[in-house]
Amino acid sequence: MSKTIVAGGGIGGLATAVSLAARGHRVTVLERRDEFSEYGAGIQLGPNAFHALDSLGIGDAVRDRAVFIDALQLMDGTTGDRVARLPLTETYRARFGNPYAVVRRADLYEPLLDACRASDLIELRTGSAVVRYEQDHTHAHAVAADGIRHTGTALIGADGIRSTIRQQLIGDGEPRVSGHTIYRSVIPMEKVPQELRTNSVTLWAGPRWHFVHYAIDGGASLNLAATRDDAATEAIAAVPTPRDHVLGEFPGMSERARALLELGEEWRAWVLCDRDPVRDWSYGRVALLGDAAHPMLQYAAQGACMALEDAVVLGHLLEDGDADAVPQRLEKYTAERRERTAKTQCVARELGRRIYHPEGEGALARNAALSAMSDAELHDTVAWLHGGQGVRGL
């Protein structure tokens, strides 16, 4: 029986463990923190994510916690006019085979963790930060900070955007700082006036800023995320930020958008980072997955979706448990994933530049182009991404 070591116990790492264990692999997941948990607020899941979750056997568990929304809406954040509305109901779901939903991150993570704990083939280890790896012709060895060597026929680095495995494998330094700061807050839905509620993911686009909101926790909470193109140069994460500072960062908001922003409490700030796409993220018996392989800005709402797809593809490629074939299978995994993930990385950047943050003539051109599109044309635009066509195992 083959054994795989997974560095990182986030969404991608746990999904990889579930995918491999379902095919008879023993898996050890090494998490640097002292517990397996997921922080953060809302996350969007396209139909491609649910295809992956169904393949992993936890689709229904996530559906039970999800809010299924009716549309993605783009609003002009200064005038308050609706620019475009992408409907997500019957026609969309029939075309793509699954719904579009939003959840709290923990509502995706916990079913993955439950599946890992239910498997006799998965070992979960906390306090095990991987500091380096070694490999030979037959095995890969993850060396933890405590000096323990964990050995398997493959090592998967799912240890995030600042991956230790990536630094040894690729060596491309620190992530790229986008210059965009995002402020997040979650508030009880009972504090939201009825006239401000909508069953959609709504994005208000303004000059060098945008603001997104949608329901999570089964509709009991409202997730707020406001992003400012402020030329930030230093990466930060989850920094508590005064409410007055956040409100001052978004001038010229329309009345409705401003009313929603003012509901926010206990704001925290992150500076968004990503990396340029790379052609290869495997070498021998070591490969990367999720944000360690192809970190992207949040603007396409696909970071977790791509990690789930990675896990499903990897499981299928390693299905027969042939230890001798692992290096070739990991090369094939990279080859199958590189084009789709690189395109998503680039599209996420372009959405920020061309759709979410333009000003003046650029904003007018965006509004004219998107408002002229039919529902069918909008569905065609996202089909390559939301449908997951051609992804192995989906």
C-alpha positions as CSV (number, residue, x, y, z in Angstrom):
1,M,0.0,0.0,0.0
2,S,1.4,3.4,-1.0
3,K,1.9,6.1,1.5
4,T,1.8,9.8,0.7
5,I,2.9,12.7,2.9
6,V,0.9,15.9,2.7
7,A,2.5,19.1,4.0
8,G,-0.3,21.5,5.1
9,G,-3.7,20.8,6.7
10,G,-5.8,23.5,4.9
11,I,-8.6,22.9,2.4
12,G,-6.2,21.7,-0.3
13,G,-4.3,19.4,2.0
14,L,-7.3,17.7,3.5
15,A,-9.0,17.3,0.1
16,T,-5.8,15.6,-1.1
17,A,-5.9,13.2,1.8
18,V,-9.5,12.3,1.2
19,S,-8.9,11.9,-2.5
20,L,-5.9,9.6,-2.1
21,A,-7.4,7.6,0.8
22,A,-10.5,6.8,-1.3
23,R,-8.1,5.1,-3.7
24,G,-6.4,3.0,-1.0
25,H,-3.4,5.2,-0.2
26,R,-2.2,5.7,3.4
27,V,-1.8,9.5,4.0
28,T,-0.1,11.5,6.7
29,V,-1.1,15.1,6.9
30,L,1.4,17.4,8.6
31,E,0.0,20.6,10.0
32,R,2.3,23.3,11.4
33,R,-0.4,24.7,13.8
34,D,-1.5,23.0,17.0
35,E,-4.9,22.2,15.7
36,F,-6.8,21.5,12.5
37,S,-9.0,24.5,12.0
38,E,-10.0,27.1,9.4
39,Y,-10.3,30.8,10.0
40,G,-11.7,33.4,7.7
41,A,-15.2,34.4,6.6
42,G,-17.1,33.7,3.4
43,I,-16.0,31.7,0.3
44,Q,-17.7,31.3,-3.0
45,L,-18.1,27.8,-4.6
46,G,-18.8,27.5,-8.3
47,P,-20.3,24.3,-9.8
48,N,-16.8,23.1,-10.5
49,A,-16.2,23.1,-6.8
50,F,-19.3,21.0,-6.2
51,H,-18.2,18.6,-8.9
52,A,-14.9,18.1,-7.0
53,L,-16.7,17.8,-3.7
54,D,-19.0,15.2,-5.0
55,S,-16.0,13.2,-6.3
56,L,-14.5,13.4,-2.8
57,G,-17.8,12.2,-1.3
58,I,-18.6,15.3,0.7
59,G,-20.7,17.3,-1.7
60,D,-24.0,16.8,0.2
61,A,-22.3,17.7,3.6
62,V,-21.2,21.1,2.1
63,R,-24.6,21.6,0.4
64,D,-26.3,21.2,3.8
65,R,-24.3,24.3,5.1
66,A,-24.4,26.4,1.9
67,V,-26.5,29.4,0.8
68,F,-27.5,28.9,-2.8
69,I,-27.7,32.3,-4.5
70,D,-29.8,33.5,-7.4
71,A,-27.3,35.8,-9.2
72,L,-23.9,37.5,-9.4
73,Q,-24.5,41.2,-9.6
74,L,-22.2,44.0,-10.7
75,M,-23.2,47.4,-9.6
76,D,-21.7,50.8,-10.4
77,G,-20.5,51.7,-6.9
78,T,-20.8,55.5,-7.5
79,T,-24.1,55.8,-9.3
80,G,-25.8,52.8,-7.7
81,D,-26.9,51.5,-11.2
82,R,-26.9,47.8,-11.9
83,V,-24.3,47.1,-14.7
84,A,-24.9,43.4,-15.2
85,R,-26.6,40.4,-13.5
86,L,-25.5,36.8,-14.1
87,P,-28.5,34.6,-13.2
88,L,-27.5,31.4,-11.3
89,T,-30.9,29.6,-11.1
90,E,-32.5,26.9,-13.4
91,T,-30.8,27.6,-16.7
92,Y,-27.4,28.0,-15.1
93,R,-27.7,25.0,-12.9
94,A,-28.9,22.8,-15.8
95,R,-26.0,23.9,-18.0
96,F,-23.2,23.4,-15.4
97,G,-24.7,20.5,-13.4
98,N,-24.5,22.1,-10.0
99,P,-25.4,25.3,-8.2
100,Y,-23.3,28.3,-7.2
101,A,-23.2,28.8,-3.5
102,V,-21.5,30.7,-0.7
103,V,-20.4,29.3,2.7
104,R,-18.3,30.3,5.6
105,R,-14.8,28.8,5.1
106,A,-15.3,26.5,8.1
107,D,-18.4,25.1,6.5
108,L,-16.2,23.7,3.7
109,Y,-13.3,22.8,5.9
110,E,-15.2,20.9,8.6
111,P,-16.7,18.2,6.2
112,L,-13.2,17.6,4.8
113,L,-11.8,17.3,8.3
114,D,-14.7,14.9,9.3
115,A,-13.9,12.8,6.3
116,C,-10.3,12.6,7.2
117,R,-11.0,11.6,10.8
118,A,-13.4,8.9,9.6
119,S,-10.8,7.2,7.5
120,D,-8.5,4.6,8.9
121,L,-6.0,5.4,6.2
122,I,-5.4,9.1,7.1
123,E,-3.2,10.2,10.0
124,L,-3.5,13.8,11.1
125,R,-0.5,15.3,12.9
126,T,-0.4,18.8,14.4
127,G,2.6,20.8,15.5
128,S,4.5,19.4,12.5
129,A,5.9,22.3,10.4
130,V,7.8,20.9,7.5
131,V,11.1,22.8,7.2
132,R,12.6,20.9,4.2
133,Y,12.4,17.7,2.2
134,E,14.7,15.1,0.8
135,Q,14.1,12.5,-1.9
136,D,15.7,9.5,-3.6
137,H,14.7,7.1,-6.3
138,T,12.0,5.4,-4.2
139,H,10.9,7.8,-1.5
140,A,10.3,11.4,-0.5
141,H,11.1,12.5,3.1
142,A,9.5,15.5,4.8
143,V,11.6,16.8,7.6
144,A,9.6,18.5,10.4
145,A,10.8,21.3,12.7
146,D,11.0,18.7,15.5
147,G,13.5,16.7,13.5
148,I,11.1,13.8,12.7
149,R,11.4,12.5,9.1
150,H,8.1,11.4,7.5
151,T,8.6,9.1,4.6
152,G,6.3,8.2,1.7
153,T,6.4,7.4,-2.0
154,A,5.2,11.0,-2.7
155,L,5.2,14.3,-0.9
156,I,2.5,16.9,-1.7
157,G,3.2,20.5,-0.7
158,A,-0.2,22.0,0.2
159,D,1.3,24.5,2.6
160,G,0.0,27.7,1.2
161,I,1.2,30.8,-0.6
162,R,4.4,30.9,1.4
163,S,5.0,27.2,1.0
164,T,8.3,25.9,2.4
165,I,8.1,23.0,-0.1
166,R,7.8,25.6,-3.0
167,Q,10.8,27.5,-1.8
168,Q,13.0,24.4,-2.0
169,L,11.4,23.1,-5.2
170,I,11.1,26.4,-7.2
171,G,12.9,29.0,-5.1
172,D,11.0,32.0,-6.4
173,G,11.1,34.1,-3.2
174,E,8.2,36.0,-1.6
175,P,4.8,36.3,-3.1
176,R,3.9,39.3,-5.3
177,V,2.2,42.0,-3.2
178,S,-0.8,43.2,-5.3
179,G,-1.1,46.7,-3.8
180,H,-4.7,46.0,-2.8
181,T,-5.9,46.0,0.8
182,I,-9.1,44.0,1.7
183,Y,-11.1,44.7,4.8
184,R,-13.5,42.0,6.0
185,S,-16.3,41.9,8.5
186,V,-19.2,39.5,9.3
187,I,-22.3,40.8,10.9
188,P,-25.6,39.2,12.1
189,M,-28.2,39.3,9.4
190,E,-30.7,40.6,11.9
191,K,-28.8,43.9,11.9
192,V,-29.3,44.3,8.1
193,P,-32.5,46.2,7.2
194,Q,-34.8,44.2,5.0
195,E,-34.5,46.6,2.1
196,L,-30.8,46.0,1.9
197,R,-31.0,42.2,1.8
198,T,-30.7,40.2,-1.5
199,N,-30.0,36.6,-2.3
200,S,-27.0,37.4,-4.5
201,V,-23.3,38.0,-4.5
202,T,-23.3,41.7,-5.1
203,L,-20.2,43.6,-6.1
204,W,-20.1,47.4,-6.1
205,A,-17.3,48.7,-8.4
206,G,-15.8,52.1,-7.9
207,P,-12.6,54.0,-8.9
208,R,-9.8,52.0,-7.4
209,W,-12.1,50.2,-5.0
210,H,-14.8,47.5,-4.9
211,F,-17.1,46.1,-2.3
212,V,-18.7,42.6,-2.1
213,H,-21.4,41.3,0.2
214,Y,-23.4,38.1,0.5
215,A,-25.1,35.9,3.1
216,I,-23.4,33.0,4.9
217,D,-24.2,30.8,7.8
218,G,-27.4,29.6,6.2
219,G,-28.5,33.2,5.8
220,A,-27.8,34.1,9.5
221,S,-24.8,36.4,8.7
222,L,-23.7,38.9,6.1
223,N,-20.2,38.7,4.8
224,L,-18.7,42.1,3.9
225,A,-15.4,42.4,1.9
226,A,-14.2,45.9,0.8
227,T,-11.1,46.2,-1.3
228,R,-9.0,49.3,-1.9
229,D,-6.3,49.7,-4.6
230,D,-4.1,51.7,-2.2
231,A,-0.6,50.7,-3.5
232,A,0.2,48.8,-0.3
233,T,3.7,47.3,-0.4
234,E,3.8,45.2,2.7
235,A,1.8,41.9,3.2
236,I,-0.4,41.8,6.3
237,A,-3.0,39.4,7.5
238,A,-6.0,39.7,9.8
239,V,-5.0,43.0,11.3
240,P,-7.7,44.6,13.4
241,T,-8.7,47.9,11.7
242,P,-10.8,50.8,13.1
243,R,-14.2,51.2,11.6
244,D,-13.6,54.9,10.8
245,H,-10.5,54.0,8.8
246,V,-12.4,51.5,6.7
247,L,-15.2,54.0,6.0
248,G,-12.7,56.6,5.0
249,E,-11.1,54.4,2.4
250,F,-14.2,54.3,0.1
251,P,-15.1,57.7,-1.0
252,G,-17.9,58.4,-3.5
253,M,-20.0,55.3,-2.7
254,S,-23.6,55.3,-3.7
255,E,-26.2,55.6,-0.9
256,R,-27.1,51.9,-0.8
257,A,-23.5,50.7,-1.0
258,R,-22.6,53.1,1.8
259,A,-25.4,52.0,4.0
260,L,-24.2,48.4,3.7
261,L,-20.6,49.3,4.4
262,E,-21.5,51.2,7.5
263,L,-23.1,48.0,8.9
264,G,-19.6,46.5,9.3
265,E,-18.0,46.0,12.7
266,E,-14.7,44.6,14.0
267,W,-13.0,44.9,10.6
268,R,-9.8,43.1,9.8
269,A,-7.4,43.9,7.0
270,W,-5.3,41.8,4.6
271,V,-3.0,42.9,1.8
272,L,-3.7,40.6,-1.2
273,C,-0.8,38.6,-2.7
274,D,-0.4,36.2,-5.5
275,R,2.4,34.8,-7.7
276,D,3.1,34.6,-11.4
277,P,2.2,31.3,-13.0
278,V,4.9,28.8,-13.4
279,R,5.1,25.9,-15.9
280,D,6.2,23.1,-13.5
281,W,5.6,22.5,-9.9
282,S,6.7,18.9,-9.5
283,Y,10.2,17.3,-9.4
284,G,10.7,13.6,-8.8
285,R,8.4,12.5,-6.0
286,V,7.5,16.0,-4.8
287,A,4.7,18.2,-6.1
288,L,2.7,21.3,-5.1
289,L,-1.0,21.8,-4.8
290,G,-3.5,24.7,-4.4
291,D,-2.0,28.0,-3.2
292,A,1.4,26.5,-3.0
293,A,1.3,25.8,-6.7
294,H,-0.8,28.6,-8.2
295,P,-1.9,31.3,-5.7
296,M,-4.3,33.8,-7.1
297,L,-6.1,36.9,-6.2
298,Q,-9.7,36.5,-4.9
299,Y,-11.3,38.3,-7.8
300,A,-12.3,35.2,-9.7
301,A,-13.5,33.5,-6.5
302,Q,-11.7,30.3,-7.5
303,G,-8.7,29.7,-5.2
304,A,-10.4,27.0,-3.1
305,C,-12.1,25.6,-6.2
306,M,-8.8,25.1,-8.0
307,A,-7.3,23.4,-4.9
308,L,-10.3,21.0,-4.8
309,E,-9.9,20.2,-8.5
310,D,-6.1,19.6,-8.0
311,A,-6.9,17.1,-5.3
312,V,-9.4,15.2,-7.5
313,V,-7.0,15.1,-10.4
314,L,-4.1,13.9,-8.3
315,G,-6.2,11.1,-6.8
316,H,-7.2,9.8,-10.2
317,L,-3.6,9.9,-11.5
318,L,-2.3,8.0,-8.5
319,E,-5.2,5.6,-8.4
320,D,-3.4,2.4,-9.2
321,G,-0.9,2.8,-6.3
322,D,2.1,2.1,-8.6
323,A,5.0,3.5,-6.5
324,D,7.5,3.3,-9.3
325,A,5.3,5.5,-11.5
326,V,4.9,8.3,-9.0
327,P,7.4,10.8,-10.6
328,Q,5.8,10.4,-14.1
329,R,2.3,10.7,-12.6
330,L,3.2,13.9,-10.8
331,E,4.6,15.3,-14.0
332,K,1.3,14.5,-15.7
333,Y,-0.6,16.1,-12.9
334,T,1.3,19.3,-13.4
335,A,0.8,19.1,-17.2
336,E,-3.0,18.6,-16.8
337,R,-3.4,21.5,-14.3
338,R,-1.0,24.2,-15.6
339,E,-3.0,25.8,-18.4
340,R,-6.3,26.0,-16.4
341,T,-4.8,27.3,-13.2
342,A,-2.5,29.8,-15.0
343,K,-5.5,31.2,-17.0
344,T,-7.4,31.5,-13.7
345,Q,-4.5,33.4,-12.1
346,C,-4.3,35.8,-15.0
347,V,-8.1,36.3,-15.2
348,A,-8.2,37.1,-11.5
349,R,-5.7,39.9,-12.0
350,E,-7.5,41.2,-15.1
351,L,-10.8,41.3,-13.2
352,G,-9.3,43.7,-10.7
353,R,-7.8,45.9,-13.4
354,R,-10.5,46.0,-16.0
355,I,-13.8,45.2,-14.2
356,Y,-13.5,46.0,-10.5
357,H,-11.3,49.1,-10.2
358,P,-11.4,51.2,-13.5
359,E,-12.3,54.9,-13.3
360,G,-13.4,57.5,-15.8
361,E,-13.6,56.4,-19.4
362,G,-12.5,52.9,-18.3
363,A,-15.5,52.5,-16.1
364,L,-17.9,53.8,-18.7
365,A,-16.5,51.4,-21.3
366,R,-16.9,48.5,-18.8
367,N,-20.5,49.4,-18.1
368,A,-21.4,49.7,-21.7
369,A,-19.8,46.4,-22.6
370,L,-21.3,44.3,-19.8
371,S,-24.8,45.9,-19.8
372,A,-25.1,44.9,-23.4
373,M,-24.6,41.1,-22.7
374,S,-27.5,38.7,-22.6
375,D,-27.8,36.0,-19.9
376,A,-26.7,33.4,-22.4
377,E,-23.6,35.5,-23.3
378,L,-22.7,35.9,-19.6
379,H,-23.1,32.2,-19.1
380,D,-20.8,31.5,-22.1
381,T,-18.2,33.8,-20.6
382,V,-17.9,31.8,-17.4
383,A,-18.4,28.4,-19.0
384,W,-14.7,27.5,-19.2
385,L,-14.3,28.1,-15.5
386,H,-17.6,27.2,-13.8
387,G,-18.2,24.1,-15.8
388,G,-14.9,22.4,-15.2
389,Q,-15.0,20.8,-18.6
390,G,-12.2,18.5,-19.3
391,V,-10.9,18.2,-15.7
392,R,-10.1,14.7,-14.9
393,G,-12.5,13.2,-12.4
394,L,-15.1,16.0,-12.6
